[in-house]
Amino acid sequence: MEVYLDNSATTKVFPEVAELMTKIMCEDYGNPSSLHMKGVAAENYVRYAKETLARLLKVNEKELLFTSGGTESNNLALVGCAMANNRRGKHLITTQVEHPAILKTMQHLESLGYQVTYLPVDKCGRICLEDLRRAMTPQTILVSIMHTNNEVGARQPIEEAGALIKCMNPNTLFHVDAVQGFCKARIYPKKMNIDLLSVSGHKIHGPKGVGFLYVNDKVKIQPILFGGGQQQNLRSGTENVPGIAGLAKAAEMMHAHLEEDEKHLYGLKNRFIEGVKKLDGVQINGLLNGSIEGTAPHIVSVSISGVRSEVLLHALEDKGIYVSAGSACSARKPQPSATLKAMGIDKDLLSSTIRFSFSVFTSEEEILYTLEQMYGMIPMLRKFTRR
């Protein structure tokens, strides 16, 4: 049996998405900036995608910019807004558990003279709103807080944070990295006081290499790519029409069954956690008071004492089970997880943590098979480690 439990890294593309993209690449392959009918056909796909995504988010379609994915969306949001608003101040706020696409960008801005406050998190991986309140200053021009942590599944109090930020300073911009949260929860930027929202296609059964950034029409932002002036001069470059259409199709399909899929995923998560708890020396990370309520439905972080994560990862792989030792973006550069360290996870467990992440394609049979294999291999791996 092959069991894919690394859906936080990437997801299987819906067949309907692949079919649509193939049609565009092979038949409707025009450049959307061309004036002939092939170009008009391509432009119609882009327009329909904007209309679809705007409807799902309850925003204006002109407020959406298509990008190459979450990393570019995050860079455009942070760098573009920092540069455009630096006359009001040069102070930024984020958290210690953000994705590297945020943390590395913040470090770059620090090198340019900006000041960044990194909010701590509790043992569940969540920020304290009082810490956010204390960090805010009249010079704070932007706050960036992720919706869902990609390693442990902790969900931040986004709506409460948005309300707090705007109450303290209506001019402070609020950016949310929703790469792991979009289509796993209903997100409405205008209702939640979100000025900028980053999304990536390949986390929602869409294609890799495409995403979008929601930018409230009142936000001042500068481009970070320059060229032909596409997308209101804010993101130059020929639009990735197949990717854009595939992203919108995937989002539409996910939103149509969001509550149903959420119930399915929480059921799998609960079943998996209850099964893992039967093993000795196991710790589940990111739960709120020991409960899955308020956490992402598709992510489980498990620390297993006495077994290195890489060893368990490959032992599971030998059984056809694919998991991750942490964030896929840094998996080939092993180092202690910044997220787990910020949460205060014991040092001995930092290198013994595995991330299991599910999708709408994951079955209970696959969960039971994975647990069965873990029951057999973990005691054996511990004996081998002791030797």
TILUMGU-532199 format. One line per field, with one value per residue (C-alpha): x, y, z; residue in three letters. Coordinates in steps of 0.02 Angstrom, whole numbers. Layout:
REM residues N
xx [X	...]
yy [Y	...]
zz [Z	...]
code [ALA	...]
REM end
This chain:
REM residues 387
xx [0	59	8	46	41	145	6	75	221	113	-50	-108	-189	-375	-404	-524	-387	-261	-389	-425	-241	-203	-340	-269	-89	-135	-282	-308	-124	-126	-40	-174	-97	-119	-261	-314	-442	-314	-261	-440	-478	-327	-377	-551	-476	-383	-537	-645	-513	-514	-703	-705	-574	-648	-818	-744	-654	-793	-672	-657	-576	-463	-386	-307	-132	-74	102	217	162	166	347	326	160	242	392	281	171	314	443	315	223	380	451	289	250	420	382	255	379	501	437	366	294	287	299	438	348	323	370	547	468	417	564	698	608	598	785	815	713	812	970	890	863	689	656	565	481	462	318	343	216	152	178	32	116	-4	36	-32	-135	-68	109	46	-33	129	233	128	200	152	291	222	177	142	101	121	44	17	-156	-101	72	140	234	117	-52	-74	-201	-173	-313	-318	-487	-447	-274	-347	-472	-336	-218	-350	-412	-236	-188	-305	-156	-54	-67	-110	-38	-87	8	-140	-46	-95	-262	-347	-482	-460	-563	-676	-570	-649	-514	-628	-726	-564	-472	-343	-259	-150	-171	-49	-106	-21	-104	-14	-75	-258	-244	-199	-37	135	212	57	-26	-104	-94	-249	-212	-347	-375	-330	-156	-1	117	265	308	461	461	476	436	285	168	44	-79	-96	95	110	166	246	266	155	18	31	-141	-148	-88	-207	-356	-305	-285	-459	-536	-455	-510	-688	-693	-619	-740	-890	-859	-761	-865	-885	-699	-657	-763	-675	-502	-539	-602	-439	-337	-427	-414	-228	-189	-284	-188	-17	-49	-44	144	261	365	256	210	82	131	19	-141	-246	-263	-240	-384	-385	-519	-452	-307	-292	-384	-246	-83	-16	158	223	383	443	579	726	699	776	653	757	769	581	545	644	579	402	452	509	328	260	215	273	289	399	525	467	446	479	566	708	704	867	955	931	930	822	648	627	443	472	608	493	359	483	490	621	790	797	637	685	770	635	483	381	242	94	-23	-184	-293	-466	-392	-331	-431	-456	-382	-220	-219	-242	-105	15	-22	3	173	224	174	293	441	460	507	630	706	727	823	932	965	1019	1149]
yy [0	177	307	491	590	741	854	1007	997	976	895	783	884	857	763	901	1030	931	910	1096	1142	1017	1093	1268	1215	1117	1215	1386	1427	1610	1752	1845	2011	1972	2061	1916	1783	1663	1801	1845	1662	1657	1821	1752	1611	1739	1847	1698	1644	1817	1819	1647	1684	1856	1775	1646	1781	1911	2040	2141	2048	2199	2166	2000	1982	1815	1763	1612	1550	1584	1639	1775	1830	1849	1942	2061	2095	2129	2214	2303	2377	2416	2516	2605	2655	2690	2875	2827	2719	2574	2455	2283	2143	1956	1796	1675	1530	1600	1511	1551	1650	1775	1760	1775	1923	2009	1980	2061	2212	2223	2236	2386	2476	2417	2361	2195	2128	1938	1889	1734	1592	1478	1290	1268	1379	1526	1708	1808	1957	2058	2034	2103	2251	2291	2275	2401	2576	2732	2683	2507	2502	2316	2160	1987	1835	1665	1589	1407	1345	1226	1116	1091	1151	1288	1419	1598	1712	1805	1891	1952	2011	2106	2194	2239	2307	2419	2478	2533	2607	2599	2638	2486	2353	2174	2034	1851	1704	1590	1459	1320	1396	1441	1314	1231	1369	1510	1667	1836	1972	2123	2051	2000	2166	2080	2200	2071	1882	1757	1593	1452	1332	1170	1160	1145	1012	1142	1159	1209	1373	1482	1579	1747	1897	1988	2174	2287	2427	2557	2483	2571	2441	2445	2309	2200	2136	2253	2227	2236	2311	2169	2161	2347	2370	2277	2107	2111	1953	1850	1771	1583	1551	1360	1380	1523	1428	1271	1366	1441	1274	1188	1326	1318	1129	1139	1276	1180	1041	1133	1086	906	889	974	846	705	774	805	627	562	675	619	436	454	547	421	282	364	396	207	214	253	412	506	691	777	957	1107	1048	1174	1108	932	952	960	1095	1260	1177	1141	981	914	925	819	846	699	693	516	501	389	387	514	588	545	363	347	441	316	167	223	254	72	27	144	284	460	588	738	783	965	1105	1042	1204	1168	977	964	1081	992	1105	1117	1180	1364	1332	1189	1288	1438	1323	1264	1083	984	988	798	796	927	797	665	751	694	788	690	789	729	777	744	590	514	365	288	128	222	292	119	47	185	157	-30	-4	120	-1	-128	-21	108	-14	-96	72	120	-41	-8	172	115	1]
zz [0	-40	89	57	220	169	108	198	77	-78	-131	-271	-410	-436	-602	-656	-629	-730	-870	-877	-877	-1016	-1124	-1100	-1134	-1290	-1362	-1282	-1268	-1319	-1227	-1126	-1179	-1365	-1455	-1567	-1522	-1449	-1331	-1288	-1247	-1130	-1049	-1017	-912	-807	-788	-737	-610	-531	-524	-443	-310	-273	-245	-124	-24	-41	-112	-272	-416	-447	-275	-330	-404	-473	-425	-437	-265	-79	-71	-202	-127	44	-27	-126	26	147	36	-72	77	178	33	-6	174	253	274	408	501	486	618	573	679	645	747	788	702	527	367	304	162	297	417	282	203	372	396	226	278	440	335	248	413	465	643	666	823	829	941	1050	1056	1194	1203	1083	952	969	1001	1147	1092	1238	1167	1002	1090	1182	1022	925	909	810	688	656	472	450	551	471	558	478	480	506	551	420	546	693	630	760	707	758	822	656	673	849	795	649	760	886	754	675	845	894	725	573	460	512	377	421	313	333	259	223	122	244	293	129	84	255	337	279	264	226	224	237	384	472	443	331	209	120	103	27	-54	-150	-273	-236	-56	-113	-250	-379	-479	-416	-468	-450	-310	-277	-162	-106	-86	-16	-141	-9	22	-42	-117	-236	-363	-338	-518	-665	-848	-960	-831	-820	-674	-645	-652	-486	-552	-723	-826	-940	-835	-805	-881	-855	-676	-637	-707	-614	-451	-465	-512	-362	-243	-309	-285	-110	-55	-119	7	142	294	235	203	368	461	367	406	591	602	530	642	798	749	713	875	981	896	916	1101	1128	1097	1242	1239	1115	1121	1008	971	941	1024	1120	1298	1230	1106	916	924	857	764	579	528	416	517	660	733	833	937	972	1103	1063	875	757	635	480	536	562	401	297	395	353	173	161	202	69	191	147	286	328	463	456	331	155	107	228	232	135	255	421	573	729	691	736	767	889	979	996	1070	1202	1144	1240	1156	1147	1046	916	808	842	769	619	530	464	352	273	124	55	-29	137	198	370	300	265	442	518	407	460	645	625	546	682	820	748	700	840	980	860	808	991	1025	874	931	1105	1030]
code [MET	GLU	VAL	TYR	LEU	ASP	ASN	SER	ALA	THR	THR	LYS	VAL	PHE	PRO	GLU	VAL	ALA	GLU	LEU	MET	THR	LYS	ILE	MET	CYS	GLU	ASP	TYR	GLY	ASN	PRO	SER	SER	LEU	HIS	MET	LYS	GLY	VAL	ALA	ALA	GLU	ASN	TYR	VAL	ARG	TYR	ALA	LYS	GLU	THR	LEU	ALA	ARG	LEU	LEU	LYS	VAL	ASN	GLU	LYS	GLU	LEU	LEU	PHE	THR	SER	GLY	GLY	THR	GLU	SER	ASN	ASN	LEU	ALA	LEU	VAL	GLY	CYS	ALA	MET	ALA	ASN	ASN	ARG	ARG	GLY	LYS	HIS	LEU	ILE	THR	THR	GLN	VAL	GLU	HIS	PRO	ALA	ILE	LEU	LYS	THR	MET	GLN	HIS	LEU	GLU	SER	LEU	GLY	TYR	GLN	VAL	THR	TYR	LEU	PRO	VAL	ASP	LYS	CYS	GLY	ARG	ILE	CYS	LEU	GLU	ASP	LEU	ARG	ARG	ALA	MET	THR	PRO	GLN	THR	ILE	LEU	VAL	SER	ILE	MET	HIS	THR	ASN	ASN	GLU	VAL	GLY	ALA	ARG	GLN	PRO	ILE	GLU	GLU	ALA	GLY	ALA	LEU	ILE	LYS	CYS	MET	ASN	PRO	ASN	THR	LEU	PHE	HIS	VAL	ASP	ALA	VAL	GLN	GLY	PHE	CYS	LYS	ALA	ARG	ILE	TYR	PRO	LYS	LYS	MET	ASN	ILE	ASP	LEU	LEU	SER	VAL	SER	GLY	HIS	LYS	ILE	HIS	GLY	PRO	LYS	GLY	VAL	GLY	PHE	LEU	TYR	VAL	ASN	ASP	LYS	VAL	LYS	ILE	GLN	PRO	ILE	LEU	PHE	GLY	GLY	GLY	GLN	GLN	GLN	ASN	LEU	ARG	SER	GLY	THR	GLU	ASN	VAL	PRO	GLY	ILE	ALA	GLY	LEU	ALA	LYS	ALA	ALA	GLU	MET	MET	HIS	ALA	HIS	LEU	GLU	GLU	ASP	GLU	LYS	HIS	LEU	TYR	GLY	LEU	LYS	ASN	ARG	PHE	ILE	GLU	GLY	VAL	LYS	LYS	LEU	ASP	GLY	VAL	GLN	ILE	ASN	GLY	LEU	LEU	ASN	GLY	SER	ILE	GLU	GLY	THR	ALA	PRO	HIS	ILE	VAL	SER	VAL	SER	ILE	SER	GLY	VAL	ARG	SER	GLU	VAL	LEU	LEU	HIS	ALA	LEU	GLU	ASP	LYS	GLY	ILE	TYR	VAL	SER	ALA	GLY	SER	ALA	CYS	SER	ALA	ARG	LYS	PRO	GLN	PRO	SER	ALA	THR	LEU	LYS	ALA	MET	GLY	ILE	ASP	LYS	ASP	LEU	LEU	SER	SER	THR	ILE	ARG	PHE	SER	PHE	SER	VAL	PHE	THR	SER	GLU	GLU	GLU	ILE	LEU	TYR	THR	LEU	GLU	GLN	MET	TYR	GLY	MET	ILE	PRO	MET	LEU	ARG	LYS	PHE	THR	ARG	ARG]
REM end
